[in-house]
Amino acid sequence: MVNLYRMRVLMGRMTVKMWWKIEQEKARAEKITTILTGMPRGGAGHDQVADGAVTLVELKEAYGEAINDLERMREELKPLIETIDNVDLRGAMYLRYIKGKRPEDIAIAVNLHERTVYRYIKHAESELCRRYPDKVIQGKIPQNCQ
């Protein structure tokens, strides 16, 4: 099942935030390892370096899963996009969901008004949702199909 909402979230803020958090944890781990002597600390009950390493591994795994999920949905969506008859709608969907471009960037690249690109994407999403209700949903829940 391709969830267009989830794809937009993954292409936008979610994966960027995950990557940012990984970089923060890397920097934190590097800072901690340079100041620790390796001697046990009294009463702490945990090792900051080990905690940081576990957090870093968990973050990297979550990031990898999100990227894999996005790629899987792209592979499922690509043949469906090719069935759209209107070349403008098909092109807007391809650039948005397969190439991961923002509508603002698409508008600049193809010399269209930004609202026109948003309209193309919305119409194409609705068309795919109507044609393939068992494969494509627009929002968080299937009732968002129009």
CYANA upper distance limits for C-alpha pairs under 8 A (distance plus 0.5 A):
  1 MET  CA     73 MET  CA      7.91
  1 MET  CA     76 GLU  CA      8.34
  1 MET  CA    134 ASP  CA      7.60
  1 MET  CA    135 LYS  CA      5.15
  1 MET  CA    136 VAL  CA      6.39
  1 MET  CA    137 ILE  CA      8.13
  2 VAL  CA     73 MET  CA      5.81
  2 VAL  CA     76 GLU  CA      7.39
  2 VAL  CA     77 LEU  CA      7.21
  2 VAL  CA    135 LYS  CA      6.38
  2 VAL  CA    136 VAL  CA      5.29
  2 VAL  CA    137 ILE  CA      6.87
  3 ASN  CA      7 MET  CA      6.82
  3 ASN  CA     73 MET  CA      8.12
  3 ASN  CA    136 VAL  CA      6.50
  3 ASN  CA    137 ILE  CA      5.54
  3 ASN  CA    138 GLN  CA      6.58
  3 ASN  CA    139 GLY  CA      7.21
  3 ASN  CA    140 LYS  CA      7.94
  4 LEU  CA      8 ARG  CA      6.74
  4 LEU  CA    125 GLU  CA      8.45
  4 LEU  CA    136 VAL  CA      7.74
  4 LEU  CA    137 ILE  CA      6.73
  4 LEU  CA    138 GLN  CA      5.55
  4 LEU  CA    139 GLY  CA      7.02
  5 TYR  CA      9 VAL  CA      6.82
  5 TYR  CA    137 ILE  CA      8.41
  5 TYR  CA    138 GLN  CA      6.31
  5 TYR  CA    139 GLY  CA      5.43
  5 TYR  CA    140 LYS  CA      6.91
  6 ARG  CA     10 LEU  CA      6.53
  6 ARG  CA    139 GLY  CA      8.23
  6 ARG  CA    140 LYS  CA      8.04
  7 MET  CA     11 MET  CA      6.48
  7 MET  CA     70 LEU  CA      6.62
  7 MET  CA     73 MET  CA      8.00
  7 MET  CA     97 TYR  CA      7.79
  8 ARG  CA     12 GLY  CA      6.46
  8 ARG  CA     97 TYR  CA      8.20
  9 VAL  CA     13 ARG  CA      6.50
  9 VAL  CA     14 MET  CA      6.25
 10 LEU  CA     14 MET  CA      5.57
 10 LEU  CA     15 THR  CA      5.97
 10 LEU  CA     66 ALA  CA      7.46
 10 LEU  CA     67 ILE  CA      8.16
 10 LEU  CA     70 LEU  CA      7.20
 11 MET  CA     15 THR  CA      7.11
 11 MET  CA     70 LEU  CA      8.28
 11 MET  CA    100 GLY  CA      6.78
 12 GLY  CA     16 VAL  CA      7.29
 13 ARG  CA     17 LYS  CA      6.47
 14 MET  CA     18 MET  CA      6.71
 15 THR  CA     19 TRP  CA      6.56
 15 THR  CA     63 TYR  CA      7.23
 15 THR  CA     66 ALA  CA      7.66
 15 THR  CA     67 ILE  CA      8.06
 16 VAL  CA     20 TRP  CA      6.58
 17 LYS  CA     21 LYS  CA      6.63
 18 MET  CA     22 ILE  CA      6.79
 18 MET  CA     59 LEU  CA      7.58
 18 MET  CA     62 ALA  CA      8.49
 18 MET  CA     63 TYR  CA      6.55
 19 TRP  CA     23 GLU  CA      6.84
 19 TRP  CA     63 TYR  CA      7.60
 20 TRP  CA     24 GLN  CA      6.74
 21 LYS  CA     25 GLU  CA      6.66
 21 LYS  CA     59 LEU  CA      8.09
 22 ILE  CA     26 LYS  CA      6.65
 22 ILE  CA     56 LEU  CA      6.79
 22 ILE  CA     59 LEU  CA      6.64
 22 ILE  CA     60 LYS  CA      7.27
 23 GLU  CA     27 ALA  CA      6.74
 24 GLN  CA     28 ARG  CA      6.61
 25 GLU  CA     29 ALA  CA      6.48
 25 GLU  CA     52 GLY  CA      7.38
 25 GLU  CA     55 THR  CA      8.06
 25 GLU  CA     56 LEU  CA      6.57
 26 LYS  CA     30 GLU  CA      6.67
 26 LYS  CA     56 LEU  CA      7.52
 27 ALA  CA     31 LYS  CA      6.65
 28 ARG  CA     32 ILE  CA      6.64
 28 ARG  CA     52 GLY  CA      8.15
 29 ALA  CA     33 THR  CA      6.64
 29 ALA  CA     49 VAL  CA      6.95
 29 ALA  CA     52 GLY  CA      6.31
 29 ALA  CA     53 ALA  CA      7.71
 30 GLU  CA     34 THR  CA      6.97
 31 LYS  CA     35 ILE  CA      7.31
 32 ILE  CA     36 LEU  CA      6.72
 32 ILE  CA     48 GLN  CA      7.91
 32 ILE  CA     49 VAL  CA      7.13
 33 THR  CA     49 VAL  CA      7.07
 41 ARG  CA     45 GLY  CA      8.46
 46 HIS  CA     51 ASP  CA      8.06
 47 ASP  CA     51 ASP  CA      6.66
 48 GLN  CA     52 GLY  CA      6.49
 49 VAL  CA     53 ALA  CA      6.64
 50 ALA  CA     54 VAL  CA      6.68
 51 ASP  CA     55 THR  CA      6.67
 52 GLY  CA     56 LEU  CA      6.55
 53 ALA  CA     57 VAL  CA      6.69
 54 VAL  CA     58 GLU  CA      6.68
 55 THR  CA     59 LEU  CA      6.62
 56 LEU  CA     60 LYS  CA      6.66
 57 VAL  CA     61 GLU  CA      6.66
 58 GLU  CA     62 ALA  CA      6.72
 59 LEU  CA     63 TYR  CA      6.60
 60 LYS  CA     64 GLY  CA      6.56
 61 GLU  CA     65 GLU  CA      6.65
 62 ALA  CA     66 ALA  CA      6.70
 63 TYR  CA     67 ILE  CA      6.74
 64 GLY  CA     68 ASN  CA      6.56
 65 GLU  CA     69 ASP  CA      6.51
 66 ALA  CA     70 LEU  CA      6.70
 67 ILE  CA     71 GLU  CA      6.70
 68 ASN  CA     72 ARG  CA      6.57
 69 ASP  CA     73 MET  CA      6.76
 70 LEU  CA     74 ARG  CA      6.68
 71 GLU  CA     75 GLU  CA      6.75
 72 ARG  CA     76 GLU  CA      6.85
 73 MET  CA     77 LEU  CA      6.47
 74 ARG  CA     78 LYS  CA      6.46
 74 ARG  CA     97 TYR  CA      7.37
 74 ARG  CA     98 ILE  CA      6.18
 75 GLU  CA     79 PRO  CA      8.13
 76 GLU  CA     80 LEU  CA      7.88
 77 LEU  CA     81 ILE  CA      6.68
 77 LEU  CA     98 ILE  CA      8.44
 78 LYS  CA     82 GLU  CA      7.04
 78 LYS  CA     94 TYR  CA      7.98
 78 LYS  CA     98 ILE  CA      7.39
 79 PRO  CA     83 THR  CA      7.39
 80 LEU  CA     84 ILE  CA      7.93
 80 LEU  CA    128 LEU  CA      7.72
 81 ILE  CA     90 ARG  CA      6.51
 81 ILE  CA     93 MET  CA      7.39
 81 ILE  CA     94 TYR  CA      7.33
 81 ILE  CA    128 LEU  CA      8.06
 82 GLU  CA     90 ARG  CA      7.27
 84 ILE  CA     89 LEU  CA      7.66
 84 ILE  CA     90 ARG  CA      6.12
 84 ILE  CA    124 ALA  CA      7.98
 84 ILE  CA    127 GLU  CA      8.43
 84 ILE  CA    128 LEU  CA      8.33
 85 ASP  CA     90 ARG  CA      7.76
 86 ASN  CA     90 ARG  CA      6.63
 87 VAL  CA     91 GLY  CA      6.39
 88 ASP  CA     92 ALA  CA      6.62
 88 ASP  CA    120 TYR  CA      7.39
 89 LEU  CA     93 MET  CA      6.67
 89 LEU  CA    120 TYR  CA      5.54
 89 LEU  CA    121 ILE  CA      6.81
 89 LEU  CA    123 HIS  CA      7.67
 89 LEU  CA    124 ALA  CA      5.92
 90 ARG  CA     94 TYR  CA      6.56
 90 ARG  CA    124 ALA  CA      7.51
 91 GLY  CA     95 LEU  CA      6.61
 92 ALA  CA     96 ARG  CA      6.50
 92 ALA  CA    106 ILE  CA      7.92
 92 ALA  CA    117 VAL  CA      7.12
 92 ALA  CA    120 TYR  CA      6.87
 92 ALA  CA    121 ILE  CA      6.34
 93 MET  CA     97 TYR  CA      6.31
 93 MET  CA     98 ILE  CA      8.01
 93 MET  CA    120 TYR  CA      8.37
 93 MET  CA    121 ILE  CA      6.20
 93 MET  CA    124 ALA  CA      7.21
 93 MET  CA    125 GLU  CA      8.26
 94 TYR  CA     98 ILE  CA      5.61
 94 TYR  CA     99 LYS  CA      7.01
 95 LEU  CA     99 LYS  CA      5.35
 95 LEU  CA    100 GLY  CA      6.78
 95 LEU  CA    101 LYS  CA      6.16
 95 LEU  CA    106 ILE  CA      7.62
 96 ARG  CA    100 GLY  CA      5.47
 96 ARG  CA    101 LYS  CA      5.31
 96 ARG  CA    102 ARG  CA      6.67
 96 ARG  CA    103 PRO  CA      7.23
 96 ARG  CA    106 ILE  CA      8.26
 96 ARG  CA    121 ILE  CA      8.41
 97 TYR  CA    101 LYS  CA      7.79
101 LYS  CA    105 ASP  CA      6.89
101 LYS  CA    106 ILE  CA      7.03
102 ARG  CA    106 ILE  CA      6.84
103 PRO  CA    107 ALA  CA      6.63
103 PRO  CA    114 GLU  CA      7.13
103 PRO  CA    117 VAL  CA      6.64
103 PRO  CA    118 TYR  CA      6.94
104 GLU  CA    108 ILE  CA      6.98
104 GLU  CA    114 GLU  CA      6.23
105 ASP  CA    109 ALA  CA      6.62
106 ILE  CA    110 VAL  CA      6.63
106 ILE  CA    114 GLU  CA      8.46
106 ILE  CA    117 VAL  CA      7.72
107 ALA  CA    111 ASN  CA      6.09
107 ALA  CA    112 LEU  CA      5.23
107 ALA  CA    113 HIS  CA      6.27
107 ALA  CA    114 GLU  CA      5.62
107 ALA  CA    116 THR  CA      8.44
107 ALA  CA    117 VAL  CA      6.60
108 ILE  CA    112 LEU  CA      7.05
108 ILE  CA    113 HIS  CA      8.38
108 ILE  CA    114 GLU  CA      8.38
112 LEU  CA    116 THR  CA      7.10
112 LEU  CA    117 VAL  CA      7.47
113 HIS  CA    117 VAL  CA      7.20
114 GLU  CA    118 TYR  CA      6.90
115 ARG  CA    119 ARG  CA      6.58
116 THR  CA    120 TYR  CA      6.66
117 VAL  CA    121 ILE  CA      6.72
118 TYR  CA    122 LYS  CA      6.62
119 ARG  CA    123 HIS  CA      6.64
120 TYR  CA    124 ALA  CA      6.60
121 ILE  CA    125 GLU  CA      6.51
122 LYS  CA    126 SER  CA      6.70
123 HIS  CA    127 GLU  CA      6.62
124 ALA  CA    128 LEU  CA      6.66
125 GLU  CA    129 CYS  CA      6.56
125 GLU  CA    138 GLN  CA      7.23
126 SER  CA    130 ARG  CA      6.61
126 SER  CA    138 GLN  CA      8.04
126 SER  CA    145 CYS  CA      7.19
126 SER  CA    146 GLN  CA      6.58
127 GLU  CA    131 ARG  CA      6.61
128 LEU  CA    132 TYR  CA      6.24
128 LEU  CA    133 PRO  CA      8.23
128 LEU  CA    136 VAL  CA      7.18
129 CYS  CA    133 PRO  CA      5.68
129 CYS  CA    135 LYS  CA      8.31
129 CYS  CA    136 VAL  CA      5.77
129 CYS  CA    137 ILE  CA      6.30
129 CYS  CA    138 GLN  CA      7.33
129 CYS  CA    145 CYS  CA      6.39
129 CYS  CA    146 GLN  CA      7.97
130 ARG  CA    145 CYS  CA      7.59
130 ARG  CA    146 GLN  CA      7.68
132 TYR  CA    136 VAL  CA      6.37
133 PRO  CA    137 ILE  CA      7.29
133 PRO  CA    145 CYS  CA      8.38
137 ILE  CA    141 ILE  CA      7.73
137 ILE  CA    142 PRO  CA      5.95
137 ILE  CA    144 ASN  CA      7.74
137 ILE  CA    145 CYS  CA      6.78
138 GLN  CA    142 PRO  CA      7.67
138 GLN  CA    144 ASN  CA      6.54
138 GLN  CA    145 CYS  CA      6.42
139 GLY  CA    144 ASN  CA      6.03
139 GLY  CA    145 CYS  CA      8.05
140 LYS  CA    144 ASN  CA      8.05
